[in-house]
Amino acid sequence: MIGIANPTDFKSFAGNEKYIIGQLSTASANEKIKVYLNYQGGKFNDSSRVKQVDIVLTAAIAEKFNIGLNSTAASYQFMDTEKEFGDMNTWWGTALYLNFDPKSWFGLTLRNEYYSDAKGLNVFSSVGGGSLIATTLSANLKAGSLTFIPEVRFENATEDIFTDQENGFIGTAVSILMAGVYTF
């Protein structure tokens, strides 16, 4: 697949810049292993360029258990005062997913992630760079067309990027949430 899209990761975007996007996918003969290679790139504005490559691998290990791997790297190139584009700076991340669905109405997913933003391009922009490790446990509880997804997430960052109860900054965070998804 190939296409043209607005820049990603915004709630809305009013600029005229467009990204080239693409996906190449393949699967084993029995469909138990699938691979997706994704790309997006373009000018974010007149003074910056973005390229991002993402790979997704999934494998059905058994009838009720599968594994997934998702890795991505995004590179940014910024224009300097002499109107020249400088070196590419990159952030990247990798996540491993373990999915167990013992019943048609109940499933569990354990996700472990590592994220590196050494140049402070994204999440660690306020502190000049860092990395984090996150572990998330999610359940899927299905009732007809409705799925409830309770989730707990633990994050540990190398820098203090999370806000504590006193509005100070700390390096760890715990999140608990509940999502509801209705399929029609």
N, C-alpha and C positions, 0 to 999 in steps of 0.2 A: 504494500500500500504506500501511497505517497500523497501528500497534500500540502496545503498552505493554511496556516492558522495564526491567530493573534498570539502574542507572547503569553506564556503560561504563568501560573502561580499568582494571579491577580484576581480580585473579586470582579473588577471591571477594568477595561483598558480603552482609553479614548484615542490613543495614537494611531498612526498609519502604518507602523512597522509590522511586518509579517515574518513568520518563521516558516521554514521548510520542515515538514515532518515526514517520517517514514517508518515503516515496520516491515520486517522480513520474518516470516515464521515457518517452522517446520515441525513435523511430528514423526515419531516412529510408526511403523506399519500398524501396530496394535493400539496406537494413540496413548500409550502409557507414559511416554516421555514426550514433552513438548518444549520447544525453544522459541523465544521471541527476542528479536534484536530491534530496538527502537532508537530513533534519532530525532532530534530537533535542533535547529540552529538558525541563526540570523542576526540581524542588527537589533539590539534592544532599543537603542536610540542612536543619534548621529555620532556618539562618542564611545560606544561599547558594542562588542560582539559576543554572542553566546553560542556554545556548542554543547550538547548533552547527548551522551550515549547511555543506553540502558539495556541490560540483558535480563531476561526472566527464564528460568528453567523450572519445569515441574515434572515430577515423576510419581506415578501411582505405584507404591511399593506393595500394597496389598489392597483388598477390596475396601477396607475401612481406614486405610492409612496412606497419606501422601506427603511428599516433601517438596518444598519450593525454595528457590534461591533467587534473589533480586539484587543486582548490583548496578549502580549508576555512577557516572562521573560527569560533572558539568565544568566547562572551562570558560573563563571570561577573559576578554582582551579589551583594555581600556586605552583611549587616545590620550596622549600626553599633551603638554602645552605647545609642543612644536607640531601638533596635528599628525603625529605618527602613532600607530598602534604598537603598544609594548608587548611584553611577554604574556603568554597565557598563564592564568592562575586558576587552580582547580580545587573544587571540593568534591568529595566522593562518599559513598555509603554502600553498605552491604547488609542484607537481611536474610536470615534463614528461617523458614516457616516449617513447622511440624504440625500436620493436621490429622486429627483422629475423630472419626465419626462413627461411634459405636451403635447409634440408633438413627433412624431416618429423621427424627425430630430433635436430635441432640448431637452437637459436635464441639470439639475443643481445638483451639489453635494456640501454639506457643511460638512467639516470634522473638528472635534475638537479633539485635541490630548493632552495627558499629558505624559511626558517622564521623568523618574527618573534615574539618574546615580550618586547616592550619593557617590560611591567609586571611581569615575573617571575612569571607565573601558573602556569607549567608547567616546562619544561626549565630555565629560567634563574631559578628561584625562590631558589636559594641565593646568587645574585649580584645580584638586584634587576632583572634585565632584560638582554636581548641578542638576537642573531640569529645564524643560521648558514646557510652554503651547503654542500650535500653533493652529491657525484657518486658514483653507484654503477653498476658494470658487472657484469651477471649473465649467465651462460650457462645454457641448459637442455639437458641431455643426456638423451635419452629412450631407455629400453631396456624395451620392453613397457609394463607398468603402473608402472614405476619411473622417476622423473625425478631426476637429480642436478643440483643448482644451485650451482655454485661462484660466489662473489661477492667483489668487492673494493670497498670504500667509503672515500672520502676526505671528511673533514669539517673545515671551518674556521669557528670561532665567533668572535664579537666579544669574548667573555669567556673566561677560563680555566675551563672546566667539565669537561675530560677529565683523567683521572688518568694520570700518566706512570709509568715503571718505578720511580722513587724515591718514589712516592705523593705527589708534588707535583701541581700543577694546570697544565695547558697549554691552549691554544686550538685545537689541531689534533689529529686522530686518523685513523688508518688501521685499517680492520677487514678481515680476510679470513676468510671462513667457507665452509662446505660444508653444504648442506641436502639431504636426501633425502625425496622425496614418493612415497608408494605410493598409487595410485588403485585402488579396488575398487568 
